[in-house]
Amino acid sequence: MVTWEMPDGTEFRYLGIGVSDAALREFVLRFMSSEAMSWDASTWDDRQLELAFLRRFGETIKVLRERSAGRTILVFQPVMAGG
């Protein structure tokens, strides 16, 4: 599992094996910039995030949202081909 946390405590977790922590961080920051997203990830469109991940890494994911101790956690769950 690869994780990266934004300054506000929002955490991103990638459950696959093909993306490093640095690549995940870069992806999130570039997504925010290119899609004109705010730092508030709770307002982000999960489908746009999934499509951007597919374009960047060539991997289909499903974004799952969790809350823990008042923090938002976005889990990037790889979707297996045919499943």
C-alpha positions, -999 to 999 in steps of 0.1 A, spaced: 0 0 0 12 35 -9 -1 65 10 2 103 8 -13 128 32 -22 164 23 -15 192 48 -52 192 59 -50 155 69 -67 141 38 -51 108 30 -47 90 -3 -41 53 -3 -33 33 -34 -38 -5 -29 -20 -16 -60 17 -22 -68 23 -1 -99 26 34 -84 52 48 -60 45 73 -32 62 101 -51 41 93 -82 9 92 -62 17 126 -47 25 141 -81 -7 127 -95 -29 142 -68 -12 176 -71 -14 176 -109 -51 165 -107 -59 194 -84 -42 218 -108 -55 205 -141 -91 201 -129 -91 234 -109 -99 215 -77 -97 230 -43 -77 215 -14 -111 201 -1 -110 166 -15 -146 160 -2 -158 181 -31 -139 162 -58 -157 141 -85 -146 105 -80 -153 96 -116 -130 124 -128 -104 112 -104 -107 76 -117 -105 87 -153 -74 109 -146 -57 79 -129 -65 57 -159 -50 83 -182 -19 88 -161 -11 52 -150 -31 30 -174 -48 13 -145 -85 12 -138 -93 21 -102 -124 26 -80 -122 55 -55 -136 45 -21 -141 72 5 -137 66 42 -137 88 73 -115 82 103 -110 105 133 -126 133 113 -102 129 83 -111 120 48 -94 90 33 -96 83 -5 -87 47 -12 -76 39 -48 -87 3 -53 -74 -13 -85 -101 -30 -105 -91 -63 -120 -97 -68 -157 -129 -88 -162 -140 -82 -126 
